[in-house]
Amino acid sequence: MNSPIMIACAHGTSNTQGAAEVNALRAAIAELRPGLEVREAYVDVQQPDLVDVVAGLPEGEPAVVVPLLLSVGYHVKVDIARAVKSRPGSAAAAPLGPDPRLAALLDQRLREAGTTDNDVVVLAAAGSSNPNAAVSVEELLGQLRELRSNRIVAAYGASAKPSVPDAVAMLREELAGGAGAGESAGAVDVGGRVVIASYLLAPGFFHDQLAKAGADVVTEPLLPSATLADIALDRYDAAVAAMHATRSEPAPEAAPAAPTAGVPGAPADTQHGGIFKAVRRFVTKYFPR
Protein backbone atom coordinates (compact mmCIF):
# COMPACT_ATOMS: atom_id res chain seq x y z
CA MET A 1 0.00 0.00 0.00
CA ASN A 2 1.33 3.45 -0.94
CA SER A 3 2.01 5.99 1.75
CA PRO A 4 -0.56 8.77 2.08
CA ILE A 5 0.27 11.92 0.14
CA MET A 6 1.89 14.62 2.27
CA ILE A 7 0.46 18.09 1.73
CA ALA A 8 3.14 20.37 3.16
CA CYS A 9 1.06 23.45 3.93
CA ALA A 10 2.77 26.76 4.70
CA HIS A 11 1.31 30.16 5.56
CA GLY A 12 2.46 31.85 2.38
CA THR A 13 4.58 34.96 1.84
CA SER A 14 5.28 37.61 -0.76
CA ASN A 15 8.97 37.56 0.24
CA THR A 16 10.94 35.87 -2.53
CA GLN A 17 13.64 34.51 -0.23
CA GLY A 18 11.10 33.26 2.29
CA ALA A 19 9.11 31.45 -0.42
CA ALA A 20 12.29 29.87 -1.78
CA GLU A 21 13.34 28.59 1.63
CA VAL A 22 9.93 27.01 2.27
CA ASN A 23 10.12 25.32 -1.13
CA ALA A 24 13.59 24.08 -0.23
CA LEU A 25 12.13 22.63 2.97
CA ARG A 26 9.62 20.63 0.92
CA ALA A 27 12.44 19.41 -1.30
CA ALA A 28 14.43 18.35 1.77
CA ILE A 29 11.44 16.40 3.09
CA ALA A 30 11.08 14.55 -0.22
CA GLU A 31 14.80 13.82 -0.31
CA LEU A 32 14.72 12.31 3.16
CA ARG A 33 11.75 10.10 2.27
CA PRO A 34 12.18 8.75 -1.29
CA GLY A 35 8.87 7.67 -2.79
CA LEU A 36 6.78 10.00 -0.64
CA GLU A 37 4.67 12.39 -2.71
CA VAL A 38 4.98 15.86 -1.20
CA ARG A 39 2.54 18.48 -2.47
CA GLU A 40 2.64 22.26 -2.05
CA ALA A 41 -0.19 24.26 -0.43
CA TYR A 42 -0.80 27.54 1.42
CA VAL A 43 -3.44 29.05 3.69
CA ASP A 44 -2.75 32.67 2.70
CA VAL A 45 -0.95 34.94 0.21
CA GLN A 46 0.37 32.26 -2.14
CA GLN A 47 -1.12 29.66 -4.44
CA PRO A 48 -2.09 26.84 -4.64
CA ASP A 49 -4.64 27.26 -1.90
CA LEU A 50 -4.97 24.34 0.51
CA VAL A 51 -8.69 23.89 -0.21
CA ASP A 52 -7.99 23.51 -3.93
CA VAL A 53 -5.13 21.07 -3.34
CA VAL A 54 -7.28 18.86 -1.12
CA ALA A 55 -10.17 18.98 -3.58
CA GLY A 56 -7.82 17.96 -6.40
CA LEU A 57 -6.49 14.82 -4.72
CA PRO A 58 -6.87 11.60 -6.75
CA GLU A 59 -10.03 9.69 -5.93
CA GLY A 60 -9.50 7.30 -3.03
CA GLU A 61 -5.96 8.51 -2.25
CA PRO A 62 -5.38 9.21 1.47
CA ALA A 63 -3.48 12.36 2.42
CA VAL A 64 -1.97 14.03 5.48
CA VAL A 65 -1.76 17.80 5.76
CA VAL A 66 1.44 18.75 7.60
CA PRO A 67 1.33 22.38 8.78
CA LEU A 68 4.66 24.07 8.10
CA LEU A 69 3.73 26.32 11.00
CA LEU A 70 5.30 26.70 14.41
CA SER A 71 2.27 26.60 16.69
CA VAL A 72 -1.41 25.83 16.94
CA GLY A 73 -3.46 28.80 15.79
CA TYR A 74 -6.30 29.89 13.54
CA HIS A 75 -4.81 28.40 10.39
CA VAL A 76 -4.37 25.00 12.06
CA LYS A 77 -7.63 24.95 14.00
CA VAL A 78 -9.84 26.44 11.27
CA ASP A 79 -8.34 26.52 7.77
CA ILE A 80 -6.56 23.18 7.85
CA ALA A 81 -9.24 21.49 9.95
CA ARG A 82 -11.96 22.51 7.47
CA ALA A 83 -9.97 21.35 4.48
CA VAL A 84 -9.34 17.95 6.05
CA LYS A 85 -12.97 17.56 7.10
CA SER A 86 -14.06 18.17 3.51
CA ARG A 87 -12.10 15.17 2.27
CA PRO A 88 -12.76 11.66 3.64
CA GLY A 89 -9.55 9.72 4.12
CA SER A 90 -7.44 12.78 4.91
CA ALA A 91 -5.95 13.85 8.22
CA ALA A 92 -4.08 16.76 9.76
CA ALA A 93 -0.74 16.43 11.49
CA ALA A 94 0.43 18.60 14.39
CA PRO A 95 2.37 21.78 13.63
CA LEU A 96 6.16 21.80 13.80
CA GLY A 97 6.34 23.40 17.22
CA PRO A 98 6.82 23.27 20.06
CA ASP A 99 9.71 20.82 19.93
CA PRO A 100 13.00 20.61 21.84
CA ARG A 101 14.82 20.48 18.49
CA LEU A 102 13.44 23.92 17.66
CA ALA A 103 14.70 25.22 21.01
CA ALA A 104 18.14 23.82 20.15
CA LEU A 105 17.97 25.51 16.75
CA LEU A 106 17.06 28.84 18.37
CA ASP A 107 19.99 28.40 20.74
CA GLN A 108 22.20 27.86 17.69
CA ARG A 109 20.88 31.03 16.04
CA LEU A 110 21.56 32.98 19.24
CA ARG A 111 25.13 31.69 19.36
CA GLU A 112 25.60 32.54 15.68
CA ALA A 113 24.48 36.10 16.49
CA GLY A 114 27.09 36.38 19.23
CA THR A 115 24.66 36.39 22.17
CA THR A 116 26.42 36.38 25.54
CA ASP A 117 25.23 35.45 29.02
CA ASN A 118 24.86 39.18 29.83
CA ASP A 119 22.28 39.74 27.10
CA VAL A 120 18.51 39.58 27.52
CA VAL A 121 16.42 37.81 24.92
CA VAL A 122 12.98 38.36 23.41
CA LEU A 123 11.57 35.18 21.91
CA ALA A 124 9.60 36.71 19.04
CA ALA A 125 6.73 34.66 17.59
CA ALA A 126 4.22 35.67 14.93
CA GLY A 127 1.25 35.62 17.31
CA SER A 128 -2.32 34.38 16.97
CA SER A 129 -5.78 35.15 18.29
CA ASN A 130 -6.02 31.50 19.32
CA PRO A 131 -4.84 31.17 22.96
CA ASN A 132 -3.40 27.72 22.22
CA ALA A 133 -0.71 29.41 20.13
CA ALA A 134 0.58 31.29 23.17
CA VAL A 135 0.62 28.04 25.14
CA SER A 136 2.80 26.48 22.44
CA VAL A 137 5.19 29.44 22.50
CA GLU A 138 5.40 29.32 26.30
CA GLU A 139 6.30 25.63 26.11
CA LEU A 140 9.04 26.41 23.62
CA LEU A 141 10.20 29.24 25.88
CA GLY A 142 10.61 26.75 28.73
CA GLN A 143 12.66 24.47 26.49
CA LEU A 144 14.93 27.34 25.46
CA ARG A 145 15.44 28.39 29.08
CA GLU A 146 16.79 24.93 29.80
CA LEU A 147 19.55 25.62 27.27
CA ARG A 148 20.47 29.19 28.18
CA SER A 149 21.03 31.23 31.35
CA ASN A 150 19.78 34.48 29.80
CA ARG A 151 16.63 36.24 30.90
CA ILE A 152 14.16 35.35 28.13
CA VAL A 153 10.61 36.60 27.60
CA ALA A 154 8.11 35.72 24.90
CA ALA A 155 6.52 38.38 22.71
CA TYR A 156 4.41 38.49 19.57
CA GLY A 157 4.23 40.24 16.24
CA ALA A 158 0.42 40.41 16.21
CA SER A 159 -2.79 39.41 17.99
CA ALA A 160 -1.19 38.64 21.38
CA LYS A 161 0.58 40.50 24.18
CA PRO A 162 3.17 41.65 24.89
CA SER A 163 4.15 42.97 21.48
CA VAL A 164 7.78 42.60 20.45
CA PRO A 165 8.49 46.38 20.71
CA ASP A 166 6.91 46.48 24.20
CA ALA A 167 9.01 43.52 25.36
CA VAL A 168 12.17 45.12 23.97
CA ALA A 169 11.37 48.40 25.76
CA MET A 170 10.71 46.58 29.04
CA LEU A 171 14.01 44.70 28.90
CA ARG A 172 15.86 47.84 27.83
CA GLU A 173 14.54 49.55 30.97
CA GLU A 174 15.63 46.61 33.12
CA LEU A 175 19.14 46.78 31.71
CA ALA A 176 19.25 50.50 32.48
CA GLY A 177 18.17 49.83 36.07
CA GLY A 178 14.84 51.60 35.59
CA ALA A 179 11.40 50.95 36.98
CA GLY A 180 11.19 47.54 35.36
CA ALA A 181 14.37 46.31 37.04
CA GLY A 182 14.68 44.54 40.35
CA GLU A 183 13.45 41.07 41.14
CA SER A 184 11.64 40.82 37.81
CA ALA A 185 14.94 41.23 36.02
CA GLY A 186 16.19 37.87 37.22
CA ALA A 187 19.90 37.32 36.69
CA VAL A 188 20.38 40.14 34.17
CA ASP A 189 23.74 41.89 34.34
CA VAL A 190 23.55 45.60 33.58
CA GLY A 191 25.46 46.38 30.39
CA GLY A 192 24.12 43.57 28.25
CA ARG A 193 22.19 43.90 25.00
CA VAL A 194 18.61 43.22 23.99
CA VAL A 195 18.53 40.37 21.47
CA ILE A 196 15.49 39.21 19.52
CA ALA A 197 15.39 35.48 18.83
CA SER A 198 13.32 35.16 15.67
CA TYR A 199 10.92 32.27 16.22
CA LEU A 200 9.82 32.44 12.61
CA LEU A 201 10.23 29.92 9.83
CA ALA A 202 11.61 32.16 7.09
CA PRO A 203 12.08 35.79 6.02
CA GLY A 204 8.86 37.69 5.42
CA PHE A 205 6.65 40.44 6.77
CA PHE A 206 6.94 39.55 10.47
CA HIS A 207 10.69 39.08 10.36
CA ASP A 208 11.05 42.46 8.65
CA GLN A 209 9.15 44.05 11.53
CA LEU A 210 11.61 42.69 14.07
CA ALA A 211 14.32 44.98 12.73
CA LYS A 212 12.11 47.96 13.68
CA ALA A 213 11.44 46.82 17.27
CA GLY A 214 14.45 48.58 18.84
CA ALA A 215 16.64 45.60 19.76
CA ASP A 216 20.42 45.55 19.41
CA VAL A 217 20.48 42.22 17.57
CA VAL A 218 17.93 40.16 15.65
CA THR A 219 18.74 36.52 14.88
CA GLU A 220 18.07 34.87 11.55
CA PRO A 221 14.86 32.80 11.11
CA LEU A 222 14.89 29.03 11.61
CA LEU A 223 15.30 28.15 7.94
CA PRO A 224 17.44 26.93 6.34
CA SER A 225 17.90 23.87 8.56
CA ALA A 226 17.54 20.12 8.06
CA THR A 227 15.95 19.99 11.52
CA LEU A 228 12.65 21.29 10.14
CA ALA A 229 12.46 18.47 7.55
CA ASP A 230 13.04 15.86 10.27
CA ILE A 231 10.29 17.34 12.44
CA ALA A 232 7.86 17.54 9.52
CA LEU A 233 8.37 13.84 8.76
CA ASP A 234 7.88 12.96 12.43
CA ARG A 235 4.58 14.85 12.43
CA TYR A 236 3.54 13.05 9.22
CA ASP A 237 4.44 9.62 10.62
CA ALA A 238 2.48 10.29 13.82
CA ALA A 239 -0.60 11.29 11.82
CA VAL A 240 -0.33 8.20 9.59
CA ALA A 241 -0.03 5.95 12.66
CA ALA A 242 -3.14 7.59 14.12
CA MET A 243 -5.02 6.99 10.86
CA HIS A 244 -4.10 3.29 10.90
CA ALA A 245 -5.05 2.96 14.57
CA THR A 246 -8.46 4.47 13.90
CA ARG A 247 -9.11 2.08 11.01
CA SER A 248 -8.14 -0.95 13.09
CA GLU A 249 -10.50 -0.15 15.97
CA PRO A 250 -13.34 -2.70 16.32
CA ALA A 251 -16.68 -1.62 14.96
CA PRO A 252 -19.14 -0.45 17.63
CA GLU A 253 -21.67 -2.99 18.81
CA ALA A 254 -24.94 -2.96 16.94
CA ALA A 255 -27.79 -1.13 18.62
CA PRO A 256 -30.65 -3.26 19.94
CA ALA A 257 -33.12 -4.18 17.21
CA ALA A 258 -36.23 -2.06 16.96
CA PRO A 259 -39.49 -3.63 18.17
CA THR A 260 -41.07 -5.77 15.47
CA ALA A 261 -44.57 -6.07 16.88
CA GLY A 262 -47.13 -6.45 14.15
CA VAL A 263 -44.49 -6.91 11.43
CA PRO A 264 -45.09 -9.95 9.20
CA GLY A 265 -42.53 -12.62 9.91
CA ALA A 266 -41.69 -11.27 13.35
CA PRO A 267 -41.17 -13.79 16.17
CA ALA A 268 -44.42 -15.07 17.71
CA ASP A 269 -43.71 -13.71 21.18
CA THR A 270 -43.12 -10.24 19.76
CA GLN A 271 -46.35 -10.39 17.77
CA HIS A 272 -48.23 -11.55 20.85
CA GLY A 273 -46.84 -8.68 22.81
CA GLY A 274 -48.13 -6.25 20.16
CA ILE A 275 -51.60 -7.81 20.23
CA PHE A 276 -51.70 -7.57 24.03
CA LYS A 277 -50.88 -3.86 23.90
CA ALA A 278 -53.61 -3.25 21.32
CA VAL A 279 -56.21 -5.05 23.46
CA ARG A 280 -55.12 -3.05 26.53
CA ARG A 281 -55.51 0.25 24.66
CA PHE A 282 -59.06 -0.84 23.53
CA VAL A 283 -60.12 -1.77 27.07
CA THR A 284 -58.68 1.42 28.53
CA LYS A 285 -60.50 3.56 25.98
CA TYR A 286 -63.95 2.00 26.12
CA PHE A 287 -64.06 0.57 29.64
CA PRO A 288 -62.30 3.12 31.81
CA ARG A 289 -62.01 2.41 35.49
C-alpha positions as CSV (number, residue, x, y, z in Angstrom):
1,M,0.0,0.0,0.0
2,N,1.3,3.4,-0.9
3,S,2.0,6.0,1.8
4,P,-0.6,8.8,2.1
5,I,0.3,11.9,0.1
6,M,1.9,14.6,2.3
7,I,0.5,18.1,1.7
8,A,3.1,20.4,3.2
9,C,1.1,23.5,3.9
10,A,2.8,26.8,4.7
11,H,1.3,30.2,5.6
12,G,2.5,31.9,2.4
13,T,4.6,35.0,1.8
14,S,5.3,37.6,-0.8
15,N,9.0,37.6,0.2
16,T,10.9,35.9,-2.5
17,Q,13.6,34.5,-0.2
18,G,11.1,33.3,2.3
19,A,9.1,31.5,-0.4
20,A,12.3,29.9,-1.8
21,E,13.3,28.6,1.6
22,V,9.9,27.0,2.3
23,N,10.1,25.3,-1.1
24,A,13.6,24.1,-0.2
25,L,12.1,22.6,3.0
26,R,9.6,20.6,0.9
27,A,12.4,19.4,-1.3
28,A,14.4,18.3,1.8
29,I,11.4,16.4,3.1
30,A,11.1,14.6,-0.2
31,E,14.8,13.8,-0.3
32,L,14.7,12.3,3.2
33,R,11.7,10.1,2.3
34,P,12.2,8.8,-1.3
35,G,8.9,7.7,-2.8
36,L,6.8,10.0,-0.6
37,E,4.7,12.4,-2.7
38,V,5.0,15.9,-1.2
39,R,2.5,18.5,-2.5
40,E,2.6,22.3,-2.1
41,A,-0.2,24.3,-0.4
42,Y,-0.8,27.5,1.4
43,V,-3.4,29.1,3.7
44,D,-2.8,32.7,2.7
45,V,-0.9,34.9,0.2
46,Q,0.4,32.3,-2.1
47,Q,-1.1,29.7,-4.4
48,P,-2.1,26.8,-4.6
49,D,-4.6,27.3,-1.9
50,L,-5.0,24.3,0.5
51,V,-8.7,23.9,-0.2
52,D,-8.0,23.5,-3.9
53,V,-5.1,21.1,-3.3
54,V,-7.3,18.9,-1.1
55,A,-10.2,19.0,-3.6
56,G,-7.8,18.0,-6.4
57,L,-6.5,14.8,-4.7
58,P,-6.9,11.6,-6.7
59,E,-10.0,9.7,-5.9
60,G,-9.5,7.3,-3.0
61,E,-6.0,8.5,-2.3
62,P,-5.4,9.2,1.5
63,A,-3.5,12.4,2.4
64,V,-2.0,14.0,5.5
65,V,-1.8,17.8,5.8
66,V,1.4,18.7,7.6
67,P,1.3,22.4,8.8
68,L,4.7,24.1,8.1
69,L,3.7,26.3,11.0
70,L,5.3,26.7,14.4
71,S,2.3,26.6,16.7
72,V,-1.4,25.8,16.9
73,G,-3.5,28.8,15.8
74,Y,-6.3,29.9,13.5
75,H,-4.8,28.4,10.4
76,V,-4.4,25.0,12.1
77,K,-7.6,25.0,14.0
78,V,-9.8,26.4,11.3
79,D,-8.3,26.5,7.8
80,I,-6.6,23.2,7.8
81,A,-9.2,21.5,9.9
82,R,-12.0,22.5,7.5
83,A,-10.0,21.3,4.5
84,V,-9.3,18.0,6.1
85,K,-13.0,17.6,7.1
86,S,-14.1,18.2,3.5
87,R,-12.1,15.2,2.3
88,P,-12.8,11.7,3.6
89,G,-9.6,9.7,4.1
90,S,-7.4,12.8,4.9
91,A,-5.9,13.8,8.2
92,A,-4.1,16.8,9.8
93,A,-0.7,16.4,11.5
94,A,0.4,18.6,14.4
95,P,2.4,21.8,13.6
96,L,6.2,21.8,13.8
97,G,6.3,23.4,17.2
98,P,6.8,23.3,20.1
99,D,9.7,20.8,19.9
100,P,13.0,20.6,21.8
101,R,14.8,20.5,18.5
102,L,13.4,23.9,17.7
103,A,14.7,25.2,21.0
104,A,18.1,23.8,20.1
105,L,18.0,25.5,16.7
106,L,17.1,28.8,18.4
107,D,20.0,28.4,20.7
108,Q,22.2,27.9,17.7
109,R,20.9,31.0,16.0
110,L,21.6,33.0,19.2
111,R,25.1,31.7,19.4
112,E,25.6,32.5,15.7
113,A,24.5,36.1,16.5
114,G,27.1,36.4,19.2
115,T,24.7,36.4,22.2
116,T,26.4,36.4,25.5
117,D,25.2,35.4,29.0
118,N,24.9,39.2,29.8
119,D,22.3,39.7,27.1
120,V,18.5,39.6,27.5
121,V,16.4,37.8,24.9
122,V,13.0,38.4,23.4
123,L,11.6,35.2,21.9
124,A,9.6,36.7,19.0
125,A,6.7,34.7,17.6
126,A,4.2,35.7,14.9
127,G,1.3,35.6,17.3
128,S,-2.3,34.4,17.0
129,S,-5.8,35.1,18.3
130,N,-6.0,31.5,19.3
131,P,-4.8,31.2,23.0
132,N,-3.4,27.7,22.2
133,A,-0.7,29.4,20.1
134,A,0.6,31.3,23.2
135,V,0.6,28.0,25.1
136,S,2.8,26.5,22.4
137,V,5.2,29.4,22.5
138,E,5.4,29.3,26.3
139,E,6.3,25.6,26.1
140,L,9.0,26.4,23.6
141,L,10.2,29.2,25.9
142,G,10.6,26.7,28.7
143,Q,12.7,24.5,26.5
144,L,14.9,27.3,25.5
145,R,15.4,28.4,29.1
146,E,16.8,24.9,29.8
147,L,19.6,25.6,27.3
148,R,20.5,29.2,28.2
149,S,21.0,31.2,31.3
150,N,19.8,34.5,29.8
151,R,16.6,36.2,30.9
152,I,14.2,35.4,28.1
153,V,10.6,36.6,27.6
154,A,8.1,35.7,24.9
155,A,6.5,38.4,22.7
156,Y,4.4,38.5,19.6
157,G,4.2,40.2,16.2
158,A,0.4,40.4,16.2
159,S,-2.8,39.4,18.0
160,A,-1.2,38.6,21.4
161,K,0.6,40.5,24.2
162,P,3.2,41.6,24.9
163,S,4.1,43.0,21.5
164,V,7.8,42.6,20.5
165,P,8.5,46.4,20.7
166,D,6.9,46.5,24.2
167,A,9.0,43.5,25.4
168,V,12.2,45.1,24.0
169,A,11.4,48.4,25.8
170,M,10.7,46.6,29.0
171,L,14.0,44.7,28.9
172,R,15.9,47.8,27.8
173,E,14.5,49.6,31.0
174,E,15.6,46.6,33.1
175,L,19.1,46.8,31.7
176,A,19.2,50.5,32.5
177,G,18.2,49.8,36.1
178,G,14.8,51.6,35.6
179,A,11.4,50.9,37.0
180,G,11.2,47.5,35.4
181,A,14.4,46.3,37.0
182,G,14.7,44.5,40.4
183,E,13.4,41.1,41.1
184,S,11.6,40.8,37.8
185,A,14.9,41.2,36.0
186,G,16.2,37.9,37.2
187,A,19.9,37.3,36.7
188,V,20.4,40.1,34.2
189,D,23.7,41.9,34.3
190,V,23.6,45.6,33.6
191,G,25.5,46.4,30.4
192,G,24.1,43.6,28.2
193,R,22.2,43.9,25.0
194,V,18.6,43.2,24.0
195,V,18.5,40.4,21.5
196,I,15.5,39.2,19.5
197,A,15.4,35.5,18.8
198,S,13.3,35.2,15.7
199,Y,10.9,32.3,16.2
200,L,9.8,32.4,12.6
201,L,10.2,29.9,9.8
202,A,11.6,32.2,7.1
203,P,12.1,35.8,6.0
204,G,8.9,37.7,5.4
205,F,6.6,40.4,6.8
206,F,6.9,39.6,10.5
207,H,10.7,39.1,10.4
208,D,11.1,42.5,8.6
209,Q,9.1,44.1,11.5
210,L,11.6,42.7,14.1
211,A,14.3,45.0,12.7
212,K,12.1,48.0,13.7
213,A,11.4,46.8,17.3
214,G,14.4,48.6,18.8
215,A,16.6,45.6,19.8
216,D,20.4,45.5,19.4
217,V,20.5,42.2,17.6
218,V,17.9,40.2,15.6
219,T,18.7,36.5,14.9
220,E,18.1,34.9,11.5
221,P,14.9,32.8,11.1
222,L,14.9,29.0,11.6
223,L,15.3,28.1,7.9
224,P,17.4,26.9,6.3
225,S,17.9,23.9,8.6
226,A,17.5,20.1,8.1
227,T,16.0,20.0,11.5
228,L,12.7,21.3,10.1
229,A,12.5,18.5,7.5
230,D,13.0,15.9,10.3
231,I,10.3,17.3,12.4
232,A,7.9,17.5,9.5
233,L,8.4,13.8,8.8
234,D,7.9,13.0,12.4
235,R,4.6,14.9,12.4
236,Y,3.5,13.1,9.2
237,D,4.4,9.6,10.6
238,A,2.5,10.3,13.8
239,A,-0.6,11.3,11.8
240,V,-0.3,8.2,9.6
241,A,0.0,6.0,12.7
242,A,-3.1,7.6,14.1
243,M,-5.0,7.0,10.9
244,H,-4.1,3.3,10.9
245,A,-5.0,3.0,14.6
246,T,-8.5,4.5,13.9
247,R,-9.1,2.1,11.0
248,S,-8.1,-0.9,13.1
249,E,-10.5,-0.1,16.0
250,P,-13.3,-2.7,16.3
251,A,-16.7,-1.6,15.0
252,P,-19.1,-0.5,17.6
253,E,-21.7,-3.0,18.8
254,A,-24.9,-3.0,16.9
255,A,-27.8,-1.1,18.6
256,P,-30.7,-3.3,19.9
257,A,-33.1,-4.2,17.2
258,A,-36.2,-2.1,17.0
259,P,-39.5,-3.6,18.2
260,T,-41.1,-5.8,15.5
261,A,-44.6,-6.1,16.9
262,G,-47.1,-6.4,14.1
263,V,-44.5,-6.9,11.4
264,P,-45.1,-9.9,9.2
265,G,-42.5,-12.6,9.9
266,A,-41.7,-11.3,13.3
267,P,-41.2,-13.8,16.2
268,A,-44.4,-15.1,17.7
269,D,-43.7,-13.7,21.2
270,T,-43.1,-10.2,19.8
271,Q,-46.3,-10.4,17.8
272,H,-48.2,-11.6,20.9
273,G,-46.8,-8.7,22.8
274,G,-48.1,-6.3,20.2
275,I,-51.6,-7.8,20.2
276,F,-51.7,-7.6,24.0
277,K,-50.9,-3.9,23.9
278,A,-53.6,-3.2,21.3
279,V,-56.2,-5.0,23.5
280,R,-55.1,-3.1,26.5
281,R,-55.5,0.3,24.7
282,F,-59.1,-0.8,23.5
283,V,-60.1,-1.8,27.1
284,T,-58.7,1.4,28.5
285,K,-60.5,3.6,26.0
286,Y,-63.9,2.0,26.1
287,F,-64.1,0.6,29.6
288,P,-62.3,3.1,31.8
289,R,-62.0,2.4,35.5
